Amino acid sequence: MENKYEDLKKELKDFENEKKKVKEIIGKIGGTHKSKTNIIINVVFLVCVVAVFILGAVLHKISMPLSLEIGVLLVSLKIAWMIHEQQKINHFQFWMLNSLEFRINNISKKMGNLEKILVSETKYK
């Protein structure tokens, strides 16, 4: 009976360790996403928008309506890219939470079985 308690304690300790790891992972992806790729893409979009503004408003190399349309197009592309990135994060979080739910259900079933075993053993003693 002591062996079963030790096994249960070990399993609960393992679960707590996994829970901490998952919290760290979800915390990392749930916050602001500051990867090198993100920074590079942000800088490229910003440089393009500023260049179009300078070419249209300051240097008059392209017409103002065309520069506005290009600027709106670039901002729209940036928004679409941000939505895509957020969807990737949401998908990963859903996958993690789904797998956690599956593991919790497994552990719950095991705990129920252990409770039944303990109750049946204590009845016979």
GIDA-V264313 format. One record per residue. N is the residue number from 0. RES is the residue in one small letter. SS is DSSP state (H for helix, E for strand, C for the rest). PHI is phi as a letter, one per 30 degrees, with the letter a starting at -180 (none if undefined). PSI is psi in radians with two decimals (none if undefined). Layout:
# GIDA-V264313
[[N RES SS PHI PSI] [N RES SS PHI PSI]]
This chain:
# GIDA-V264313
[[0 m C none -0.66] [1 e H d -0.63] [2 n H d -0.67] [3 k H d -0.69] [4 y H d -0.72] [5 e H d -0.72] [6 d H d -0.74] [7 l H d -0.75] [8 k H d -0.72] [9 k H d -0.75] [10 e H d -0.72] [11 l H d -0.67] [12 k H d -0.74] [13 d H d -0.73] [14 f H d -0.75] [15 e H d -0.72] [16 n H d -0.76] [17 e H d -0.67] [18 k H d -0.71] [19 k H d -0.74] [20 k H d -0.75] [21 v H d -0.70] [22 k H d -0.71] [23 e H d -0.77] [24 i H d -0.83] [25 i H d -0.62] [26 g H d -0.67] [27 k H d -0.74] [28 i H d -0.32] [29 g H d -0.40] [30 g C d -2.76] [31 t C d 2.40] [32 h C c 1.77] [33 k C c 1.16] [34 s C d 2.92] [35 k H d -0.66] [36 t H d -0.75] [37 n H d -0.81] [38 i H d -0.75] [39 i H d -0.79] [40 i H d -0.71] [41 n H d -0.76] [42 v H d -0.73] [43 v H d -0.81] [44 f H d -0.76] [45 l H d -0.77] [46 v H d -0.73] [47 c H d -0.78] [48 v H d -0.76] [49 v H d -0.71] [50 a H d -0.74] [51 v H d -0.70] [52 f H d -0.78] [53 i H d -0.78] [54 l H d -0.63] [55 g H d -0.87] [56 a H d -0.67] [57 v H c -0.92] [58 l C c -0.24] [59 h C h 0.63] [60 k C d -0.54] [61 i C b 2.75] [62 s C d 2.69] [63 m H d -0.78] [64 p H d -0.67] [65 l H d -0.72] [66 s H d -0.66] [67 l H d -0.73] [68 e H d -0.73] [69 i H d -0.72] [70 g H d -0.76] [71 v H d -0.70] [72 l H d -0.79] [73 l H d -0.74] [74 v H d -0.68] [75 s H d -0.73] [76 l H d -0.70] [77 k H d -0.76] [78 i H d -0.74] [79 a H d -0.72] [80 w H d -0.73] [81 m H d -0.70] [82 i H d -0.74] [83 h H d -0.79] [84 e H d -0.73] [85 q H d -0.65] [86 q H d -0.66] [87 k H d -0.74] [88 i H d -0.77] [89 n H d -0.71] [90 h H d -0.78] [91 f H d -0.74] [92 q H d -0.71] [93 f H d -0.76] [94 w H d -0.77] [95 m H d -0.81] [96 l H d -0.62] [97 n H d -0.76] [98 s H d -0.61] [99 l H d -0.74] [100 e H d -0.73] [101 f H d -0.79] [102 r H d -0.71] [103 i H d -0.70] [104 n H d -0.70] [105 n H d -0.81] [106 i H d -0.67] [107 s H d -0.73] [108 k H d -0.76] [109 k H d -0.71] [110 m H d -0.72] [111 g H d -0.74] [112 n H d -0.74] [113 l H d -0.68] [114 e H d -0.75] [115 k H d -0.73] [116 i H d -0.78] [117 l H d -0.72] [118 v H d -0.74] [119 s H d -0.63] [120 e H d -0.64] [121 t H d -0.47] [122 k H d -0.61] [123 y H d -0.25] [124 k C d none]]
